[in-house]
Amino acid sequence: MKSSTQGFVYIATSLDGFIAREDHSIDWLMKYPRDPENKGFENFTAAMDAIVMGRGTFTTICDIYKDTTNPEDIIYKKHIYVISSSLNPTAIPEIFKDKVTVLNMSPQQVMDYLHELGLQKVYVDGGQLVQAFIREGLISEIILTQVPILIGRGKRLFGAIPDDIDLVLVKSETNPQGFVQSRYQLLNK
């Protein structure tokens, strides 16, 4: 039986559909200055009960914040559940110690576990993890920001799925940098 906990995705891709380079670098995304007026990500995460991400994404996040000593500087304000069979909890940087739990579970087991904790809305982040949650019908909504750059190759956001998944476009908008952000609901989850 599936839990009532819902997964949500908020992610950026290059125009050609990549979330990272082959070496997991997101340097192409980081070159765009962050608009301090745009609170979309902050508002999105504020509405979530927790964050679920894969080990690779967590490692990237740790690299981004490796020189940060002030926890308030970290954009992730919710508890993070890292799904991994290989991440040693002792390897978690000090700044994340109280914000991270490592789980070695399937996507459905994670959602059932979070449901038991009373968590209803979960932000799912990381390419392979997003793909796994989509395949298991655990994603309710995707907010996808397309960045006006072609990087040619890298890690794709979407992978193989057993059946078509119908989506409904809820909203789409652009910003002055040329980003196109679209919000989709997944119908056959």
C-alpha positions in Angstrom: 0.0 0.0 0.0 1.4 3.4 -1.0 1.7 6.1 1.7 0.0 9.5 1.3 3.4 11.2 1.4 4.0 13.0 -1.9 7.2 13.7 -3.8 8.0 17.0 -5.5 10.8 17.8 -7.8 12.4 21.3 -8.3 15.3 21.1 -10.7 17.2 22.9 -13.5 18.4 21.4 -16.7 20.3 22.7 -19.7 18.2 23.2 -22.7 19.4 19.9 -24.0 18.1 18.1 -20.9 21.2 17.6 -18.7 21.3 18.3 -14.9 25.1 18.0 -14.7 28.2 17.3 -16.7 29.5 13.8 -17.0 31.8 14.5 -14.0 28.7 15.7 -12.0 29.8 19.3 -12.3 27.1 22.0 -12.4 29.5 24.8 -13.3 27.4 25.7 -16.3 24.5 26.5 -13.9 26.6 28.2 -11.2 27.8 30.8 -13.8 24.4 32.5 -13.7 24.2 35.0 -10.9 21.5 34.2 -8.3 18.7 36.7 -8.4 18.2 37.8 -4.8 14.7 38.9 -5.6 13.6 35.4 -6.9 12.5 33.5 -3.8 11.0 30.6 -5.8 13.3 27.9 -4.5 13.1 29.2 -0.9 9.3 29.4 -1.1 9.2 25.9 -2.6 11.4 24.3 0.1 9.5 26.2 2.8 6.4 24.3 1.8 8.2 20.9 2.0 8.5 18.8 5.2 11.8 17.3 4.2 14.4 16.8 1.5 15.4 13.4 0.0 18.5 13.3 -2.1 20.9 10.7 -3.5 24.5 10.4 -2.4 25.9 12.1 -5.5 23.7 15.1 -5.1 24.6 15.3 -1.4 28.3 15.2 -2.3 27.8 18.0 -4.7 26.0 20.1 -2.1 28.8 19.4 0.4 31.3 20.7 -2.2 29.3 23.8 -2.8 29.2 24.6 1.0 32.6 23.2 1.9 33.9 26.6 3.1 30.7 27.6 4.9 30.8 27.8 8.6 27.5 29.5 9.2 24.5 27.1 9.0 22.3 30.1 8.0 24.2 30.3 4.7 23.0 26.9 3.6 19.9 27.2 1.3 18.5 23.8 2.5 16.5 24.7 5.6 14.8 21.3 6.0 16.1 18.0 7.3 17.8 16.0 4.5 17.4 12.3 4.1 20.3 11.0 1.9 19.5 7.7 0.2 22.7 5.7 0.0 24.1 2.3 0.6 27.7 3.6 0.6 27.7 7.0 2.4 29.4 6.7 5.8 27.5 8.9 8.3 30.9 9.9 9.8 31.8 11.5 6.5 29.0 14.0 6.8 30.5 17.5 7.2 30.1 19.1 10.6 27.8 21.9 9.2 25.3 19.2 8.1 25.6 16.8 11.2 22.2 17.7 12.7 20.5 18.1 9.4 21.1 14.8 7.7 19.9 11.2 8.1 21.4 8.5 5.8 18.9 5.8 4.7 19.5 2.6 2.8 16.0 2.1 1.5 14.0 1.8 -1.8 12.0 4.9 -2.8 8.7 3.3 -1.6 10.3 2.3 1.7 11.6 5.9 2.1 8.1 7.4 1.5 6.5 4.9 3.9 9.2 5.8 6.5 8.6 9.5 6.1 4.9 9.0 6.2 5.3 7.2 9.6 7.2 10.3 10.8 4.2 12.5 9.8 5.9 14.1 6.8 3.6 14.7 3.8 5.5 16.8 1.2 9.0 15.7 0.3 11.4 17.5 -2.1 13.2 14.8 -4.1 16.5 15.9 -5.6 19.2 14.1 -7.7 19.0 12.7 -11.2 19.0 9.0 -10.5 16.8 9.3 -7.4 14.3 11.4 -9.3 14.2 8.8 -12.0 13.6 6.0 -9.5 10.9 7.9 -7.7 9.2 8.7 -11.0 9.4 5.0 -12.1 7.7 4.0 -8.8 4.9 6.6 -9.2 6.0 8.6 -6.2 6.3 12.1 -7.8 3.2 14.3 -7.8 4.7 17.5 -9.3 7.8 18.6 -11.2 9.0 22.2 -11.4 11.5 22.3 -14.2 13.7 25.2 -15.0 15.3 25.1 -18.4 18.5 27.2 -18.6 19.4 28.7 -22.0 22.6 26.7 -22.5 23.5 23.6 -24.5 26.2 21.5 -22.8 26.2 18.6 -25.3 26.5 15.7 -22.9 26.2 14.8 -19.2 23.7 13.4 -16.7 20.2 13.4 -18.0 17.2 14.2 -15.8 14.9 11.7 -17.2 15.7 8.0 -17.8 13.9 5.0 -19.1 10.3 4.5 -17.8 8.1 1.4 -18.3 5.1 3.3 -19.5 4.1 6.8 -20.7 3.5 9.3 -17.9 1.0 12.0 -18.7 1.6 15.5 -17.4 -0.5 18.6 -17.1 1.2 22.0 -17.5 0.1 24.1 -14.5 2.1 27.2 -15.2 5.1 28.4 -17.2 7.0 31.6 -17.0 10.3 33.2 -18.1 12.8 35.4 -16.4 15.1 38.1 -17.7 18.0 35.6 -17.9 16.1 33.5 -20.4 15.2 30.7 -18.0 11.9 29.0 -18.6 10.3 27.5 -15.6 7.4 25.1 -16.0 5.3 23.4 -13.3 3.8 20.1 -14.2 1.5 17.7 -12.4 2.0 14.0 -13.1 -1.3 12.3 -13.8 -0.6 8.6 -13.7 1.5 8.3 -10.6 
